[in-house]
Amino acid sequence: MSNGYNIPKIGLGLWKIDKSQCAETVYNAIKIGYRLLDSACDYGNEKEVGEGIKRAIADGIVKREDLWITSKLWNTYHKKEHVRPALERTLKDLGVDYLDSYLVHFPIAQPFVPFETRYPPEWIFDPQADTPKMMIEPVPLFETWFAMEELVESGLVKNIGVCNYNSGLLNDLMAYANIKPAELQIESHPYLTQERLIKLAKSYGISATTFSPL
């Protein structure tokens, strides 16, 4: 990465891995050589991911510093006062005291849902409503980003970045960021190469991580 950190070139994406298989999957992935684990609050399996990590460390396969652990801030925690608690919940579930990378999952703010009400909150505000629907909360992206910067300053996160941003949003972010994003995570594969967006990110010194490459 442009800031000197060495992120592994290949990682294990943890989306859609069933809880019943997740800890074992993570453990075996680390055992065969994976060092980048890409997680998120919204995946709903971070506690199980943490169990796999803990077992791998206990068995002496790796040390914490050998792993690059990424997680993501969900849409319902975009307000400044919710960003750090969301990270702390992720750290607790993963069983680690810092993240190598923490990303804004989507450039979309949704109404806050307390942990005790539903976790992860997912897209629908009230699944029990007569007409369940997704709702938007008027939280500007710069508010969320400045709260993300505080996580770096506190030492809880080494790198911050964004997911699913387009070129317009990336240009806007670079105009106000005091701590520049280290990483842009986007979908990219032969059917959706996104070459122009990746080129823009690189021109800003931002590393591009591509998900769903297969």
C-alpha positions in Angstrom: 0.0 0.0 0.0 1.1 3.6 -0.6 1.4 4.2 3.2 3.9 1.4 3.6 1.7 -1.4 4.9 1.9 -4.7 3.1 -1.6 -6.2 2.5 -1.7 -9.8 1.3 -2.6 -10.1 -2.4 -5.1 -12.8 -1.9 -7.7 -13.0 0.9 -10.6 -15.1 2.2 -13.9 -13.3 1.8 -16.2 -14.3 4.7 -19.5 -13.3 3.2 -22.2 -16.0 3.1 -20.1 -18.5 5.1 -22.6 -20.3 7.4 -22.0 -19.8 11.1 -21.9 -23.6 11.6 -18.9 -23.9 9.3 -17.2 -20.5 9.7 -14.8 -21.1 12.6 -13.5 -24.3 11.0 -13.3 -22.6 7.6 -11.3 -19.7 9.0 -9.0 -22.1 10.9 -8.3 -24.2 7.9 -7.8 -21.2 5.6 -5.1 -19.9 8.0 -3.6 -23.3 8.3 -3.1 -23.6 4.5 -1.6 -20.1 4.2 -4.4 -17.4 4.0 -3.3 -14.3 5.9 -6.0 -11.8 4.8 -9.4 -12.3 6.3 -12.1 -10.0 4.9 -15.0 -9.7 7.3 -17.9 -7.3 8.1 -20.6 -6.7 10.7 -23.3 -7.4 8.1 -22.0 -10.9 7.4 -23.3 -12.0 10.8 -20.5 -14.4 11.5 -17.7 -12.3 13.1 -17.9 -14.2 16.4 -17.3 -17.4 14.6 -14.5 -15.9 12.6 -12.9 -14.9 15.9 -13.2 -18.4 17.1 -11.2 -19.7 14.1 -8.6 -17.0 14.6 -8.2 -17.7 18.3 -7.7 -21.5 17.6 -5.1 -20.8 14.9 -3.2 -18.5 17.2 -3.5 -21.0 20.2 -2.1 -23.8 18.0 0.9 -21.7 17.1 0.1 -21.5 13.4 0.2 -17.7 13.4 0.6 -14.7 15.6 -1.9 -11.9 15.5 0.5 -9.6 13.7 0.8 -12.2 10.9 -2.8 -11.7 9.9 -4.4 -8.8 8.1 -8.0 -8.5 9.4 -10.5 -6.3 7.6 -14.0 -5.4 8.7 -16.6 -2.9 7.7 -18.8 -0.3 9.2 -22.5 -1.0 8.5 -24.9 1.6 7.2 -26.8 2.0 10.5 -23.8 3.2 12.4 -22.8 6.2 10.2 -23.5 8.9 12.8 -20.3 10.1 14.6 -21.4 8.7 18.0 -22.1 5.3 16.6 -18.9 4.6 14.7 -16.6 3.7 17.5 -19.2 1.5 19.4 -19.7 -0.4 16.1 -16.0 -1.0 15.8 -15.7 -2.0 19.4 -18.5 -4.6 18.9 -16.6 -6.0 15.9 -13.3 -6.1 17.9 -15.1 -8.0 20.7 -16.7 -10.5 18.3 -13.4 -11.1 16.4 -11.4 -11.3 19.7 -8.8 -8.8 18.6 -7.7 -5.4 19.9 -7.2 -3.7 16.6 -8.0 -4.0 12.9 -5.6 -3.8 10.0 -8.3 -2.2 7.9 -11.8 -0.8 8.6 -13.9 0.2 5.7 -17.2 2.1 5.2 -19.3 -0.7 3.8 -21.6 1.4 1.6 -22.0 5.1 1.0 -25.5 4.9 2.4 -26.6 6.0 5.9 -29.6 4.2 7.5 -31.4 4.8 10.8 -29.6 3.6 13.9 -30.6 0.1 15.2 -29.3 -0.6 18.8 -27.3 -3.8 19.2 -29.9 -5.2 21.6 -32.7 -4.7 19.1 -31.0 -6.5 16.2 -27.4 -7.4 15.2 -26.5 -7.3 12.5 -29.2 -4.8 11.5 -29.2 -5.7 7.8 -31.0 -3.5 5.2 -34.6 -3.5 6.5 -35.4 -1.0 9.3 -38.2 -3.0 10.9 -38.6 -6.5 9.5 -41.8 -7.0 11.6 -43.6 -4.0 10.1 -46.7 -4.5 7.9 -44.7 -3.2 5.0 -41.0 -3.8 5.7 -38.7 -1.4 3.9 -35.3 0.1 3.7 -35.0 3.6 5.2 -32.4 6.4 4.7 -30.9 8.6 7.4 -29.6 12.1 6.6 -26.0 11.6 7.7 -23.4 13.2 5.4 -20.5 11.0 4.4 -17.9 13.5 5.7 -19.3 13.1 9.3 -18.8 9.3 9.1 -15.3 9.7 7.6 -14.1 12.1 10.3 -15.3 9.6 12.9 -13.4 6.9 11.1 -10.2 9.1 11.3 -10.6 9.2 15.1 -10.3 5.4 15.1 -6.9 5.6 13.5 -5.8 8.3 15.9 -7.0 6.1 18.8 -4.9 3.2 17.6 -7.8 0.8 17.2 -7.5 0.7 13.4 -4.3 0.9 11.3 -6.0 1.8 8.0 -9.3 3.1 6.9 -11.0 3.0 3.6 -14.3 2.7 1.7 -16.3 0.1 -0.2 -18.6 0.5 -3.2 -17.7 4.1 -3.9 -17.8 5.4 -7.4 -15.4 8.0 -8.9 -17.6 11.0 -8.0 -17.7 9.9 -4.3 -14.0 9.1 -4.3 -13.1 12.5 -5.6 -15.4 14.1 -3.0 -13.8 12.1 -0.2 -10.3 13.1 -1.2 -11.3 16.8 -1.0 -12.0 16.7 2.7 -10.2 13.7 4.2 -7.5 14.6 6.7 -6.4 10.9 6.8 -6.6 9.7 3.2 -8.3 6.4 2.5 -5.8 3.6 2.2 -8.1 1.2 0.5 -11.0 1.1 -2.0 -12.9 -2.2 -2.1 -15.1 -2.8 -5.1 -16.5 -5.6 -7.2 -14.3 -6.4 -10.1 -14.0 -9.4 -12.4 -13.9 -10.1 -16.2 -17.6 -9.1 -16.5 -17.1 -5.9 -14.5 -13.5 -4.7 -14.7 -14.0 -1.1 -13.4 -10.6 -0.2 -14.9 -11.2 3.5 -14.8 -12.2 3.5 -11.1 -9.2 1.4 -10.2 -7.0 3.8 -12.2 -8.4 6.8 -10.3 -7.9 5.1 -7.0 -4.3 4.4 -7.8 -3.7 8.0 -8.9 -4.7 9.0 -5.4 -2.4 6.4 -3.9 -5.3 4.2 -2.8 -5.0 0.4 -3.0 -7.8 -1.3 -4.8 -9.2 -4.5 -3.3 -11.5 -6.4 -5.6 -14.2 -8.7 -4.3 -16.0 -11.5 -6.1 -13.1 -11.9 -8.6 -14.3 -15.4 -9.6 
